[in-house]
């Protein structure tokens, strides 16, 4: 049984790191970007391009508000987020590296979370550099502006932006140290995040993957493929790990 084997490997591991993508939050009601139900079938990805944002802040913000503030706002962590938090509490997981910007790992109770692409909960003023929680900013008039007059941008990574240095350093360090890398709900199409499992494998980690379908990693890197929805698989893994 792959679940039993995965649990045994995790129990015997020295350093387990999880790496999550949009798929882990799908059952919390947040669609992924790609695929038939993906957000890019409804919205134009250029709204998240830095050059477009600079030239069309209002148009960008209209899409950003719909996706990340009207839509994400109601989402709550699911059993997969909670299973990772429990694994950490039981000393079975060192860190979660997430590509998601929805804050659901923290809300589930995970403490050591590396946000590779930032977080949608904070806004950053492009003029004075001030940061403010999005919930304190009125999004009725777009683009929202700082008291200094500058345009606010969500404090997550847009296409064409650098990964925050601290998050990148910590994530690649995790990939070096891990002897088990647990991938959940990621296609492996977004660079440079997609390099992390490769890096982990290169340093000798076992790759355990949870996904509803094969990803870019499945045939090349994955040692144990746990096929299914993240919540069901992670509930099963929790039972096998005997953690409540
Ligand atoms: P992706 O959208 O490219 O792919 C999602 C993956 O999840 C696919 O492999 C799909 O098969 C899998 N999946 C779908 N439903 C699943 C389920 N119930 N259980 C397990 N797996 C499931 O996602 P990505 O690779 O993470 O890259 C997209 C980028 O978009 C990321 O960088 C992320 O920052 C961003 N994004 C974030 C959110 C969020 O914060 N929740 C949502 C959409 C996109």
Boltz pocket constraint, residues with backbone or C-beta under 6 A from the ligand:
constraints:
  - pocket:
      binder: B
      contacts: [[A, 20], [A, 21], [A, 22], [A, 23], [A, 24], [A, 25], [A, 26], [A, 27], [A, 30], [A, 31], [A, 32], [A, 33], [A, 34], [A, 99], [A, 100], [A, 101], [A, 102], [A, 117], [A, 184], [A, 185], [A, 186], [A, 187], [A, 188], [A, 189], [A, 190], [A, 193], [A, 210], [A, 211], [A, 212], [A, 213], [A, 214], [A, 215], [A, 228], [A, 229], [A, 230], [A, 231]]
      max_distance: 6.0
